[in-house]
Amino acid sequence: MRKNTEKIIFENPGYSRTGKQQMRKGGISDPRNKILMKMFNLINIGERAGSGVPNIFNTWADQGWPEPIIKEEFDPDRTILVLTIKKKRRTKTSSKKQAIKTSDKTSNKTSDKTSNKTSNKTFQHMNKIKKYLSKNGPSKTSDIASYIKLSSPRTRAILNEMPDVSHDGPNNNRKYFLK
């Protein structure tokens, strides 16, 4: 790993065994070091769900940072993930457009008691979750994730940000419901 003020670069020997497209999409876990993965599972880190890279892409999008870059080099084989942590430059908008944007942000903040860092996309997912839970009652993360078309870990993170959603049960059988 290399880090500077604008980038974090992860380089690993070997090629991506699932391929760049599948790696970006997620859903398939193919760890090279199964013993290390087992160790992480024992301390509740990692889920073998193939959701790590998609979660990175979602987090970068939520922060407004440039999309991560996945590179593959051959001979010798190497997989590189470049994470740029510099904010995207905003384009100037007219004062009318800016007033509308500010108004939308204010209404989102007052209607949903969530943090300032929550993106518009996340608000949309939260609204879908509320709709799903009001219709279906207590539900598992996997069912909710399938409905809103996100990975289970990302869905769980959104559920934990929602002040009007609670949960019951152990991790492997947890159900979420509206308060």
Phi, psi and omega in degrees: 000135174237145182220137170224191185292340184245343186216153168237127183239120176257127177235129178233141176292147179096163180270166175282113185290339177266348182090154184298319182295313180292323178301316180293321182285323179087183177098344179236124179256126181220070182290143178284321183253092185294329178292317177296319178298319178298319179299315178297319179299322181295334178254022176059038172242125181086144184235000184055037180255356183069030186253000184298307182293315176301324177296322177297313180298319179296317180297317180297320178295317179299325181278350181079020180271158178300147181300135178301154181245129175253124178239147172236133176242149182235148178062069002278152181292137182204137175248131185233132175242120182252119179249113179269129185250021178264134180299144174292147175283136178273143176273147180291139177241161178294160182296328178294314178298319180296320179297320178295315179299315180297319178298316179298318180296318181296316180293324177296320182292324182279327182279330179239123182275072181234173184290161180295336184279354183290126183279165178300322179298318179295320176302319179297318178296320179298318179295320177297320179297315179300316179299314181297314182292324178292329180278318189256349182075199182306130186219153176283156179303317183298323179292317179294316180300319179297320181294317183267002175061050174230168176288157179299315179299320179293320178298317179299319178298318178294316179302320181290341177276346187272116183289339182263014177240136178235173180221162179214142176104165179289167184311314185282351179222031183286139176237140181255146180209160177284141179287000000 
